[in-house]
Amino acid sequence: MLVENNVALQPYNSFGIAARAQQLVRVRRSADVQVLLGASEWADTPRFVLGGGSNLVITGDIKALVLKVEIAGRRLVEETPKGWLVEAGAGENWHDFVAWTLAQGWPGLENLALIPGTVGASPVQNIGAYGVELQDRFHSLDAVELDTGHAFTLDAAQCGFGYRDSVFKHERAGDKGYGLAGRALITHVRFWLPKPWKPVLGYLDLERKMAETGNTTPDATTLFDWIVAIRRAKLPDPAVIGNAGSFFKNPTVTPEQCADIIARDPKVVHYPMADGSIKLAAGWLIDACGWKGKTVGHAGVYEKQALVLVNRGDEEHPCTGGEVMTLARAIQTSVYERFGIRLEPEPVVI
């Protein structure tokens, strides 16, 4: 277990916000957590779990002990006639893991290609893209409770998955409830990839790819390549322009609310959901309010995709978390005043 003091966090958050951690521990084995919890010098120190930092807005230096999750490892746990059970360490890069499963001949995660972050963060956010959510492929996870050191396993039902939501994003209510926000560190995640494989194609961008190529029955590798190309065309590379990916959740409304918006804005992008609600494209709402390409301080709205906020600062004038949140609140106000819809941020703000 490696402990470092006064660590710059700019390399560890995809937005590239300049901040520091008083102390940072690199967790590379599950046993490291047990060692940490047994150390008297940190017994009363608050802790903050950091994965890939891709869904994070840091608004100041972090005084809590930062647990940087770097647990590696990938393996096939089991193969049956019905599917493959695959496991990865929480510190594995998510996109690299998706590419690896395909290279082994185990399809099922291709729609989730190029989502930034680590495997351990994927169930926290219940990541999703192009018609597939993590919960659709999730099997179980292992974690350690940070107060007691107790190791435990959760299945999908126990994770309480919702749209970009899970039990790991909720505080525990008193002595009851199952909220695990700030109380657990995920060490390993397992995924169930079913046989026979079936492509998920019900998105406009994928329909366009099929029309462009004439390929209406893409295999998993082709679908992976298409989604990587689509995402690269729309979204900035965090290594080039700091960002946290999609900044706002796509809101859901009733059919009546959607009809009211369509009556005023017929071009609004919307998708019917299985439960009868309607999902609206948050990026379209933001763009309709005129925010695409606009800047507040050193935080801006990406000119190719209004759903993404970006870092416009430099070494001399770095973007701050405060500037990002000022811009985010201004966007929320605009969308609410025009459409009566409150946008909810996706990233964790600390």
C-alpha positions in Angstrom: 0.0 0.0 0.0 1.5 3.3 -1.1 0.7 6.6 0.7 1.5 10.0 -0.8 1.2 13.5 0.6 0.0 16.7 -1.0 -0.9 15.1 -4.3 -2.0 17.1 -7.4 -5.3 15.7 -8.5 -5.4 17.4 -12.0 -4.1 14.2 -13.7 -6.7 12.1 -11.8 -9.9 13.9 -12.9 -10.9 14.0 -16.6 -12.1 17.6 -16.3 -8.5 18.6 -15.5 -9.5 20.7 -12.6 -6.5 21.8 -10.5 -6.9 20.6 -6.9 -4.8 18.7 -4.3 -5.3 15.8 -1.9 -3.7 16.2 1.5 -3.1 12.4 1.5 -3.7 9.8 -1.2 -3.5 6.0 -0.8 -3.2 3.8 -3.9 -5.4 0.7 -3.3 -4.0 -2.1 -5.6 -5.3 -5.1 -3.7 -8.4 -5.8 -1.7 -6.1 -6.4 1.3 -4.9 -2.8 1.2 -8.3 -1.6 2.4 -8.0 -3.9 5.4 -4.5 -2.6 6.2 -5.7 0.9 5.9 -8.7 0.4 8.2 -6.4 -1.2 10.8 -4.1 1.8 10.9 -4.7 4.0 14.0 -3.4 7.2 12.4 -6.4 7.2 9.9 -9.1 5.8 12.2 -11.0 9.1 12.4 -10.1 10.5 9.0 -12.9 10.9 6.4 -12.3 9.0 3.2 -13.1 9.6 -0.4 -13.0 6.9 -3.0 -11.5 7.9 -6.4 -11.7 5.7 -9.5 -11.0 7.1 -12.9 -12.2 10.6 -12.0 -14.3 10.8 -15.2 -17.5 11.6 -13.5 -16.2 14.2 -11.0 -16.2 17.9 -10.4 -13.7 19.0 -7.7 -14.5 22.4 -6.2 -11.5 22.6 -3.9 -8.7 20.8 -2.2 -9.7 17.4 -0.7 -9.0 17.1 3.0 -10.4 13.6 3.3 -8.0 10.6 2.7 -8.3 9.9 -1.0 -8.5 6.1 -1.8 -7.3 5.8 -5.4 -8.6 2.5 -6.7 -6.1 0.7 -8.9 -7.1 -2.9 -8.5 -6.3 -4.8 -11.7 -7.2 -8.1 -13.3 -9.6 -9.6 -15.9 -10.8 -13.2 -16.1 -13.5 -15.5 -17.3 -15.2 -16.9 -14.2 -17.5 -19.3 -16.0 -18.9 -20.3 -19.4 -22.2 -22.1 -19.8 -24.5 -22.8 -22.8 -26.4 -19.7 -21.7 -23.5 -17.2 -21.5 -20.2 -16.0 -20.1 -19.5 -14.7 -16.6 -16.6 -12.2 -16.7 -14.9 -10.4 -13.9 -12.6 -7.4 -13.7 -10.8 -5.5 -11.0 -12.3 -2.2 -10.1 -9.2 -0.2 -11.2 -9.4 -1.6 -14.8 -10.0 1.0 -17.6 -13.6 0.5 -18.7 -13.1 0.9 -22.5 -10.1 -1.4 -22.4 -12.1 -4.0 -20.6 -14.9 -3.8 -23.2 -12.4 -4.2 -26.0 -10.8 -7.1 -24.2 -14.1 -9.0 -23.8 -14.7 -8.7 -27.6 -11.2 -9.8 -28.4 -11.9 -13.0 -26.3 -15.1 -13.6 -28.3 -17.4 -12.6 -25.5 -19.8 -10.0 -27.0 -22.4 -8.0 -25.0 -20.7 -4.8 -23.8 -20.0 -3.2 -27.3 -22.7 -0.5 -26.9 -20.9 0.8 -23.9 -17.6 1.3 -25.7 -15.5 4.4 -25.1 -17.3 5.5 -21.9 -14.5 7.0 -19.8 -13.7 5.8 -16.3 -13.0 2.5 -14.5 -14.8 -0.8 -14.1 -15.4 0.0 -10.4 -17.2 3.2 -11.2 -19.5 1.6 -13.8 -22.1 0.2 -11.3 -22.0 3.4 -9.2 -23.3 5.4 -12.1 -25.2 2.6 -13.8 -23.5 3.8 -17.0 -25.4 3.4 -20.3 -25.3 4.3 -24.0 -27.1 3.4 -27.2 -29.9 1.4 -25.7 -27.8 -0.6 -23.2 -27.4 0.1 -19.5 -24.9 -1.6 -17.2 -27.7 -3.2 -15.2 -28.6 -5.1 -18.4 -25.2 -7.0 -18.2 -24.4 -6.8 -14.5 -24.1 -9.9 -12.4 -22.6 -9.0 -9.0 -19.8 -7.0 -7.3 -17.5 -7.3 -4.4 -16.9 -4.4 -2.0 -15.5 -3.5 1.4 -17.4 -1.4 4.0 -15.1 1.5 4.9 -16.3 1.8 8.5 -15.9 -1.9 9.5 -13.7 -3.5 6.9 -16.5 -6.0 6.2 -16.3 -7.6 2.7 -19.6 -8.2 1.0 -21.2 -9.0 -2.3 -24.2 -7.4 -4.0 -26.3 -8.7 -6.8 -28.3 -6.4 -9.2 -31.3 -6.1 -7.1 -29.3 -5.1 -4.0 -27.5 -2.4 -6.1 -30.8 -0.6 -6.5 -30.1 0.4 -10.1 -32.0 3.3 -11.7 -31.3 5.7 -14.5 -27.6 6.8 -13.8 -28.3 5.8 -10.3 -27.5 3.1 -7.7 -27.3 2.4 -4.0 -23.8 3.8 -4.1 -25.1 7.3 -4.8 -27.5 7.6 -1.8 -26.8 8.4 1.8 -28.0 6.0 4.5 -31.0 7.3 6.4 -30.1 7.0 10.1 -29.5 3.4 11.1 -31.8 2.1 8.5 -31.7 1.8 4.7 -29.1 0.6 2.3 -27.5 3.8 1.1 -23.8 3.2 0.5 -22.6 6.7 -0.6 -19.1 7.2 0.9 -19.4 3.9 2.9 -18.0 1.3 0.5 -15.1 0.7 -1.9 -15.9 -1.6 -4.8 -13.0 -4.1 -5.5 -14.3 -6.4 -8.3 -17.3 -6.4 -10.7 -18.8 -9.3 -12.7 -20.8 -9.2 -15.9 -23.2 -11.7 -17.5 -22.9 -11.8 -21.3 -25.8 -13.9 -22.6 -25.8 -16.4 -25.5 -27.0 -16.2 -28.2 -25.7 -12.6 -28.8 -28.2 -10.1 -30.2 -27.3 -6.6 -31.4 -29.0 -3.6 -29.8 -29.6 -1.2 -32.7 -32.5 1.1 -31.8 -30.8 4.4 -31.9 -30.8 7.0 -34.7 -27.0 7.2 -35.0 -26.8 3.4 -35.4 -29.6 3.4 -38.0 -27.6 6.0 -39.9 -24.5 3.8 -39.8 -26.5 0.9 -41.2 -27.9 3.1 -44.0 -24.4 4.5 -44.8 -22.7 1.1 -44.9 -25.6 -1.1 -46.2 -24.9 -3.4 -43.3 -28.2 -4.1 -41.5 -26.8 -7.1 -39.4 -23.6 -5.9 -37.9 -21.6 -8.2 -35.7 -20.4 -7.2 -32.2 -17.0 -5.9 -33.4 -18.6 -3.8 -36.2 -21.1 -2.3 -33.7 -18.2 -1.6 -31.3 -16.3 0.2 -34.1 -19.4 2.2 -35.1 -20.0 3.4 -31.5 -16.4 4.4 -31.0 -16.5 6.4 -34.3 -19.9 8.1 -33.3 -18.6 9.0 -29.8 -15.3 10.4 -31.1 -17.2 12.5 -33.7 -19.5 14.0 -31.0 -17.5 14.0 -27.8 -14.1 15.6 -26.9 -11.2 13.5 -25.9 -10.5 14.3 -22.2 -6.8 14.0 -23.0 -7.1 17.0 -25.3 -10.0 19.0 -23.8 -10.9 18.4 -20.2 -14.5 17.2 -19.6 -16.6 14.9 -17.5 -18.6 13.4 -20.4 -22.4 14.0 -20.5 -22.9 16.6 -17.7 -26.7 16.3 -17.3 -29.0 13.3 -17.2 -31.6 13.1 -19.9 -34.9 14.0 -18.2 -38.0 11.9 -18.3 -41.5 13.4 -18.6 -45.1 12.2 -18.9 -46.6 11.8 -22.4 -48.7 14.8 -21.5 -45.7 17.0 -20.7 -44.0 15.8 -23.8 -47.0 16.7 -26.0 -47.0 20.2 -24.4 -43.3 20.7 -25.3 -43.8 19.3 -28.8 -46.7 21.8 -29.3 -44.2 24.6 -28.7 -41.0 23.0 -30.0 -41.9 20.3 -32.6 -38.3 19.4 -33.2 -37.6 18.3 -29.6 -35.7 15.0 -29.5 -37.5 12.4 -27.5 -37.7 8.7 -26.9 -40.6 6.6 -25.6 -39.6 4.4 -22.6 -40.9 0.9 -21.7 -42.7 2.3 -18.6 -44.7 4.7 -20.7 -42.7 7.8 -19.8 -40.8 9.9 -22.4 -37.0 10.6 -22.3 -36.0 14.0 -23.6 -32.5 14.7 -25.0 -30.9 17.1 -22.5 -28.4 18.2 -25.1 -31.2 19.3 -27.4 -32.8 21.3 -24.6 -29.5 23.0 -23.8 -28.8 23.7 -27.4 -32.3 25.2 -27.9 -31.5 27.6 -25.1 -28.5 28.9 -27.1 -25.7 27.5 -24.9 -23.7 25.5 -27.4 -20.2 27.0 -27.6 -20.8 29.6 -24.8 -18.2 30.1 -22.0 -18.4 31.3 -18.4 -15.0 32.0 -17.0 -12.8 29.1 -18.0 -15.7 26.6 -18.3 -17.5 26.2 -21.6 -20.2 24.2 -23.5 -18.7 22.0 -26.2 -19.4 23.4 -29.6 -20.3 19.9 -31.1 -22.4 18.6 -28.2 -24.3 20.9 -25.8 -24.6 18.1 -23.2 -20.8 18.3 -22.6 -19.2 21.0 -20.4 -15.5 21.5 -21.1 -12.3 23.0 -19.6 -11.3 26.2 -21.5 -8.5 27.0 -19.0 -4.7 26.7 -19.4 -1.8 26.3 -17.0 -1.7 30.0 -16.2 -5.5 30.3 -15.8 -6.8 26.9 -14.9 -10.5 26.1 -14.9 -12.0 25.8 -11.4 -14.8 23.6 -10.1 -16.6 26.8 -9.1 -16.6 28.0 -12.7 -18.0 24.7 -13.9 -20.8 24.7 -11.4 -21.6 28.4 -12.1 -22.1 27.5 -15.8 -24.1 24.4 -14.9 -26.5 26.3 -12.8 -27.0 29.0 -15.5 -27.9 26.2 -18.0 -30.3 24.7 -15.5 -32.0 28.0 -15.0 -32.3 28.6 -18.8 -33.8 25.2 -19.5 -36.3 25.5 -16.6 -37.4 28.9 -17.6 -38.1 27.8 -21.2 -39.3 24.2 -20.8 -40.3 23.9 -17.1 -37.8 21.0 -16.8 -35.1 20.7 -14.1 -31.9 19.2 -15.4 -30.0 17.0 -13.0 -26.1 16.9 -13.2 -24.5 13.4 -13.7 -21.1 14.0 -12.1 -20.3 13.8 -8.4 -19.5 17.3 -7.1 -17.1 17.6 -4.1 
